[in-house]
Amino acid sequence: MCVGPLKKICHWGPLSALATIKIITLMTIHCSRQWWPPQDSVPAAASFLLFFTLSGLTLFHFISAIFEGPGYLALKWMPEKASDMQYLQYCIVCQGYKAPRSHHCRKCDRCVMKMDHHCPWINTCVGHYNHGHFTAFLASAVGGCCVACVILISWVATVLSLRPLPFPPPTVYTLILVVFSIGLSIGVVLAVGMLLYFQILAIVRNRTEIEDWILEKSRYRRDDTDAKYVHPYSKGWRFNISQVLTWDCTPVGDGITWPVIDGCDQYTLTREQLAQKLEKQKRARKYRIIKAASGSKFPIGHGFGVFFHPLCTDEPRIKLDIDDIVIVTRWKKYWLFGEKERKEGEETKSKRIRGWLPRPCAVEIIEKSVWFR
């Protein structure tokens, strides 16, 4: 059983990423030394050194992003001024208030400073303290895989050509590994390159993935007569970049207090969040469970519609028993999202049970109005 720091690595995400880095690195170095030995020319030595540097940076920033961590808000955290509590959301799990830009991660089970998203590849969140390392990891991985693609494809082209090889003929297993490494490299360039693009966009705008969603909801929430919500943290692309991408990837600030634009304050974002939460509570509906839900992502027994329309989200599916009450806040054709209502006698400080459930499992509770003549 993994304990201590090893627990962060002993997860399918980091282990898969490390295996990918190792395979691509070893095969690229092997092919580079055969196809274009570094000692033969300056360009060959430069290409080898470039790839080796990018590979080393990829591994360094990957490990740093994991062990540096996103930065967690202290348990039972409270603002310095008691009067500021009215502008903040309270976290039942951490028994404290959520600082501006902080959000509770159900997988880390802590409130994370400037949370962007939970990344399974590093087995932790991307947040205030590791955002720079995570972005540098993505950039060096994409750059290294681009160089690897050139070297590996050139090696394969040399092997498949009819000309005499300048190195011993490779075995079938080596050829298969090289082709596999090419596929991995191209996959990394495409998939990780897309993620890198969104991360750079987030840094330039100084908006996390969660804050993008808050901004999107604010546009639907407000009508033309209301004042527009203005994101308070974007002070120009140069300033925004300097807050995250420093030489040593150490972020600026303490993760609690943030520079804001004129006309905004520290609680501009949190007030909008509270307003959205209040509207969410107003449109919530109570449902009673009439058929037990297993909590499976591909449930059987609730109809073909549910089974063949799985949700494209990592949000949890919850297990429910008959007669449980769920407060539903989101609706899809075949699924409902809600929070299980606590029964009498249950701890109010216990962990909230919320997630998706198949729609056929529940019926809405229609509260009857009493009319008097």
TIDRENDREN-885455 format. One line per field, with one value per residue (C-alpha): chain; y, z, x; residue in one letter. Coordinates in steps of 0.25 Angstrom, whole numbers. Layout:
N
kette	A:...
c2	Y:...
c3	Z:...
c1	X:...
rest	A:...
% end
This chain:
373
kette	A:A:A:A:A:A:A:A:A:A:A:A:A:A:A:A:A:A:A:A:A:A:A:A:A:A:A:A:A:A:A:A:A:A:A:A:A:A:A:A:A:A:A:A:A:A:A:A:A:A:A:A:A:A:A:A:A:A:A:A:A:A:A:A:A:A:A:A:A:A:A:A:A:A:A:A:A:A:A:A:A:A:A:A:A:A:A:A:A:A:A:A:A:A:A:A:A:A:A:A:A:A:A:A:A:A:A:A:A:A:A:A:A:A:A:A:A:A:A:A:A:A:A:A:A:A:A:A:A:A:A:A:A:A:A:A:A:A:A:A:A:A:A:A:A:A:A:A:A:A:A:A:A:A:A:A:A:A:A:A:A:A:A:A:A:A:A:A:A:A:A:A:A:A:A:A:A:A:A:A:A:A:A:A:A:A:A:A:A:A:A:A:A:A:A:A:A:A:A:A:A:A:A:A:A:A:A:A:A:A:A:A:A:A:A:A:A:A:A:A:A:A:A:A:A:A:A:A:A:A:A:A:A:A:A:A:A:A:A:A:A:A:A:A:A:A:A:A:A:A:A:A:A:A:A:A:A:A:A:A:A:A:A:A:A:A:A:A:A:A:A:A:A:A:A:A:A:A:A:A:A:A:A:A:A:A:A:A:A:A:A:A:A:A:A:A:A:A:A:A:A:A:A:A:A:A:A:A:A:A:A:A:A:A:A:A:A:A:A:A:A:A:A:A:A:A:A:A:A:A:A:A:A:A:A:A:A:A:A:A:A:A:A:A:A:A:A:A:A:A:A:A:A:A:A:A:A:A:A:A:A:A:A:A:A:A:A:A:A:A:A:A:A
c2	0:14:24:38:45:32:32:44:36:22:26:22:36:39:25:26:39:34:22:30:40:28:21:33:38:24:21:35:35:21:25:38:32:22:31:44:41:54:53:54:69:81:80:66:69:81:73:63:73:80:67:63:77:77:63:67:79:71:61:73:81:69:64:79:80:68:71:86:84:94:101:97:107:105:97:105:118:131:145:155:164:157:166:160:146:151:151:137:123:113:100:89:79:88:95:109:120:119:130:138:129:116:104:91:79:66:58:65:67:81:95:99:113:118:105:102:88:74:67:52:52:59:53:66:80:91:103:115:109:99:106:111:97:90:100:98:83:84:93:84:71:77:83:70:61:70:68:53:52:57:48:35:37:40:27:19:25:22:7:6:12:2:9:2:5:13:4:-10:-14:-13:-25:-26:-22:-10:-5:-8:0:12:12:11:23:31:29:33:46:50:47:56:67:67:65:72:83:86:86:95:105:106:108:119:125:124:131:142:145:142:133:119:108:110:125:124:116:126:137:129:127:142:146:137:142:157:164:176:185:179:184:175:166:169:159:166:160:163:175:173:161:165:167:154:146:151:146:132:130:134:129:118:116:122:130:144:146:138:131:139:154:157:170:175:185:199:198:184:179:166:161:164:150:144:153:148:133:135:142:130:120:127:126:111:109:116:107:94:83:72:58:45:32:21:11:9:16:8:19:13:21:11:6:-6:-7:8:7:8:23:24:13:18:33:33:46:52:57:53:57:46:37:35:22:24:15:16:27:36:50:58:73:74:86:81:74:66:57:44:49:58:65:67:66:55:62:58:50:54:50:51:60:73:74:61:60:64:54:59:55:50:39:33:41:28:26:38:46:60:64:73:82:84:98:100:110:117:123
c3	0:-4:8:9:-4:-12:-11:-20:-31:-29:-37:-51:-56:-52:-55:-69:-72:-66:-75:-87:-84:-82:-95:-104:-98:-98:-113:-118:-111:-117:-131:-131:-128:-139:-150:-147:-137:-129:-131:-146:-147:-139:-144:-139:-126:-125:-128:-118:-107:-110:-109:-96:-90:-93:-88:-75:-73:-76:-65:-55:-57:-56:-43:-38:-42:-34:-21:-21:-21:-24:-10:0:8:23:29:37:29:32:27:36:36:42:33:21:23:17:3:4:3:14:12:21:18:22:33:28:17:3:0:-13:-25:-16:-19:-12:-19:-16:-21:-13:-2:1:-3:-14:-16:-30:-34:-49:-50:-45:-54:-53:-60:-48:-38:-32:-35:-44:-35:-30:-26:-38:-49:-55:-54:-60:-72:-73:-73:-84:-93:-91:-94:-107:-111:-108:-115:-127:-128:-125:-137:-146:-141:-140:-154:-160:-154:-159:-173:-173:-169:-180:-191:-200:-197:-188:-174:-166:-154:-151:-156:-145:-140:-142:-127:-128:-141:-134:-122:-130:-138:-125:-120:-132:-129:-115:-119:-129:-119:-108:-118:-122:-108:-99:-109:-109:-93:-94:-103:-93:-81:-88:-92:-77:-72:-83:-78:-63:-63:-58:-64:-53:-54:-69:-65:-55:-65:-75:-65:-61:-76:-75:-61:-64:-73:-81:-69:-59:-58:-66:-57:-60:-57:-47:-48:-63:-63:-77:-83:-79:-64:-65:-70:-60:-49:-53:-62:-55:-57:-45:-47:-33:-34:-29:-17:-5:-12:-4:-7:-22:-30:-36:-47:-44:-40:-34:-20:-14:-13:-27:-32:-19:-19:-33:-28:-16:-26:-35:-24:-19:-32:-33:-20:-25:-37:-29:-29:-19:-25:-18:-22:-27:-32:-26:-33:-33:-36:-48:-60:-69:-61:-66:-63:-66:-80:-93:-93:-80:-84:-98:-93:-83:-77:-83:-69:-58:-48:-38:-40:-27:-20:-15:-9:-10:-3:-2:-5:-15:-17:-33:-39:-53:-63:-75:-84:-77:-65:-53:-44:-29:-15:-5:6:19:28:42:52:41:44:38:36:29:15:4:-5:-19:-33:-45:-45:-56:-58:-58:-43:-38:-39:-35:-22:-26:-13:-13:-10:0:-5:5:1
c1	0:5:7:12:17:17:2:1:9:2:-10:-14:-12:2:7:1:7:21:20:17:29:38:34:35:48:55:51:54:68:71:66:73:87:85:79:87:98:101:116:114:110:106:91:90:96:87:74:78:81:68:60:67:65:50:49:56:47:34:38:42:30:21:27:27:12:9:17:15:0:-10:-10:-21:-29:-27:-38:-48:-43:-50:-48:-41:-53:-66:-74:-68:-74:-87:-80:-74:-80:-78:-72:-79:-68:-56:-64:-60:-62:-57:-48:-50:-46:-46:-55:-57:-51:-59:-47:-37:-47:-42:-44:-34:-28:-32:-36:-36:-40:-36:-26:-25:-12:-5:-15:-18:-24:-18:-19:-11:2:4:-3:11:17:5:6:21:19:9:17:30:22:17:30:37:27:28:43:41:32:42:53:44:38:51:57:45:47:62:58:48:56:64:77:87:85:96:93:89:76:65:57:42:39:48:40:27:31:36:23:15:24:20:6:7:15:5:-6:1:3:-12:-18:-8:-7:-22:-21:-9:-16:-28:-18:-11:-24:-28:-15:-16:-31:-28:-40:-40:-49:-59:-59:-62:-75:-79:-77:-85:-96:-96:-100:-112:-116:-116:-125:-123:-127:-117:-103:-93:-84:-70:-59:-51:-37:-33:-24:-18:-11:3:-1:-9:3:12:4:6:17:30:44:43:28:25:12:10:1:-4:-16:-26:-25:-25:-22:-35:-39:-44:-59:-58:-54:-50:-64:-69:-68:-73:-85:-89:-87:-96:-107:-106:-107:-119:-126:-122:-129:-141:-142:-139:-150:-152:-152:-156:-148:-158:-147:-133:-122:-109:-99:-94:-89:-96:-108:-116:-131:-135:-138:-130:-130:-122:-112:-109:-108:-97:-93:-80:-75:-67:-77:-82:-94:-101:-107:-121:-131:-146:-153:-140:-143:-134:-133:-131:-125:-121:-129:-126:-135:-130:-123:-125:-115:-118:-114:-120:-128:-123:-132:-136:-125:-114:-102:-103:-88:-87:-83:-93:-97:-100:-98:-106:-117:-125:-138:-147:-143:-150:-163:-165:-173:-184:-187:-202:-207:-218:-229:-238:-251
rest	M:C:V:G:P:L:K:K:I:C:H:W:G:P:L:S:A:L:A:T:I:K:I:I:T:L:M:T:I:H:C:S:R:Q:W:W:P:P:Q:D:S:V:P:A:A:A:S:F:L:L:F:F:T:L:S:G:L:T:L:F:H:F:I:S:A:I:F:E:G:P:G:Y:L:A:L:K:W:M:P:E:K:A:S:D:M:Q:Y:L:Q:Y:C:I:V:C:Q:G:Y:K:A:P:R:S:H:H:C:R:K:C:D:R:C:V:M:K:M:D:H:H:C:P:W:I:N:T:C:V:G:H:Y:N:H:G:H:F:T:A:F:L:A:S:A:V:G:G:C:C:V:A:C:V:I:L:I:S:W:V:A:T:V:L:S:L:R:P:L:P:F:P:P:P:T:V:Y:T:L:I:L:V:V:F:S:I:G:L:S:I:G:V:V:L:A:V:G:M:L:L:Y:F:Q:I:L:A:I:V:R:N:R:T:E:I:E:D:W:I:L:E:K:S:R:Y:R:R:D:D:T:D:A:K:Y:V:H:P:Y:S:K:G:W:R:F:N:I:S:Q:V:L:T:W:D:C:T:P:V:G:D:G:I:T:W:P:V:I:D:G:C:D:Q:Y:T:L:T:R:E:Q:L:A:Q:K:L:E:K:Q:K:R:A:R:K:Y:R:I:I:K:A:A:S:G:S:K:F:P:I:G:H:G:F:G:V:F:F:H:P:L:C:T:D:E:P:R:I:K:L:D:I:D:D:I:V:I:V:T:R:W:K:K:Y:W:L:F:G:E:K:E:R:K:E:G:E:E:T:K:S:K:R:I:R:G:W:L:P:R:P:C:A:V:E:I:I:E:K:S:V:W:F:R
% end
